[in-house]
Amino acid sequence: MTLVRDETSAARRSASVSRGILAALVGRGLYVVAPLVTIPISLQHLGASDYGAWSAALALTAITSFADLGLGVGLMTRLAAALTDRDLGRARVLVTSAYGVATGIVAVLLAALWGSAAVVDWAALIGGRGQSDENIVLVTLSVFLFNVVAGLIVRVQYAAQQVALSNAWQSAASLMGIAGVLAAVALDVSSPVFVLIAGASQTAVTVINTLWFFSRGGGRQYRMSPRAFNGAEGRALIGLGSRFLFITVLISLTMSTDPLIISHTASLTAVTEYAIPAKIFSMLATVVSALSIPLWTANVEALRLGEWDWVQRITRKMTLLSGGVVLVLSGVAVLIAPWVIRTWLGGRIEPSVVLMVGLGLVALVQAVAAPIFMVQNAAEVLRPQTLGYLLLLLILPAKWLVVSAFGFEWIPWVTGIGYCLVVWPAAWIGYRRVLRVRAGS
């Protein structure tokens, strides 16, 4: 198939990326603010015990966070290519197959979850007891699994370059989550029903988004059809998605195990002293995501159209922007975090400056690499970053030794330095590999 360059495609794509980033920042802001409203209300209604059961059940969703086997990111990447080619038939097959496979996976997991209730003491698994605690766990995990299918619409809209629209719907879901909590309190429902309403209210908005997009919105030309289902396409999407999934697992192993290392090498008190500042600085990861994810599908389109200059230009621009924004925000966080933590916790924790600067360093090195990785993700060139994150696992024993010798404050410095030494070169190698395609084409 011959691809015809659209003279306005670069300008349209750049505008779409800008709108998407702005909408994503607003949406992520609501995502951060919503718990500030709902947590005290939920805690008062549920009580300490049931709220603790809900929190523990939410922690269990980490076990099922890979339930779609990477299907969503696989769909986003391949669908963006099909839409760039204006191959609506293939787009319909991809969408139908992805939703069909995801629905099958979730149906099996839901049946296993509720069937296991007869033999698995889910309440004891979270340190609770009684039927109410068990129901809270089952409802929480069920809502999460439903979202595996419902949440595919986000990937579809990103692939269609409708990032701003997608984030507007996500913002609406956050607001509906607040409304759901308020409604549950007003109705004075039981704890399991409260959890159901709080979670399902957001899922309902996502379902409405899906129905609207495929019936009235931009997806009506490739809406799902049973005749378009293709098992081979579904398996191919899982194959691609599982490669992204493996990278995500590697990142989690290197970035999310710090509290465990600190608990074994220092103390549980030290874990708390680390976790509170880390929670504040984790918001910077939200900024990095908002700035970089819209580039993924935009790069898919640009690479398909052979617009290499646009890819290089936007990558340079976003690398500087992402790094600059996170650098400034990290500096602000280092300055105000001590006051925030003292005010919030009444002076019970005095955050270490060394720790906070190290946490800012980790956010910065990731922000600089993110736009470069978006090019590789779009081109499905994943081996360099996979090897980079595999090598980054070597910092785990280094973290253990550093914390034992110098204190937990230095653990993010090990992460940041290791990232620069291992992941940055991998990012550059992968980026150059994508660009070499241009030289050979």
Secondary structure as GFF3:
##gff-version 3
##sequence-region A 1 441
A	DSSP	alpha_helix	9	60	.	.	.	ID=ss1
A	DSSP	alpha_helix	71	84	.	.	.	ID=ss2
A	DSSP	alpha_helix	88	115	.	.	.	ID=ss3
A	DSSP	three_ten_helix	116	118	.	.	.	ID=ss4
A	DSSP	alpha_helix	122	125	.	.	.	ID=ss5
A	DSSP	alpha_helix	131	150	.	.	.	ID=ss6
A	DSSP	alpha_helix	152	159	.	.	.	ID=ss7
A	DSSP	alpha_helix	163	187	.	.	.	ID=ss8
A	DSSP	alpha_helix	191	215	.	.	.	ID=ss9
A	DSSP	three_ten_helix	220	222	.	.	.	ID=ss10
A	DSSP	three_ten_helix	226	228	.	.	.	ID=ss11
A	DSSP	alpha_helix	231	255	.	.	.	ID=ss12
A	DSSP	alpha_helix	258	265	.	.	.	ID=ss13
A	DSSP	alpha_helix	268	281	.	.	.	ID=ss14
A	DSSP	alpha_helix	283	304	.	.	.	ID=ss15
A	DSSP	alpha_helix	308	345	.	.	.	ID=ss16
A	DSSP	alpha_helix	353	379	.	.	.	ID=ss17
A	DSSP	alpha_helix	383	392	.	.	.	ID=ss18
A	DSSP	alpha_helix	395	406	.	.	.	ID=ss19
A	DSSP	three_ten_helix	408	410	.	.	.	ID=ss20
A	DSSP	alpha_helix	411	418	.	.	.	ID=ss21
A	DSSP	pi_helix	419	423	.	.	.	ID=ss22
A	DSSP	alpha_helix	424	440	.	.	.	ID=ss23
###
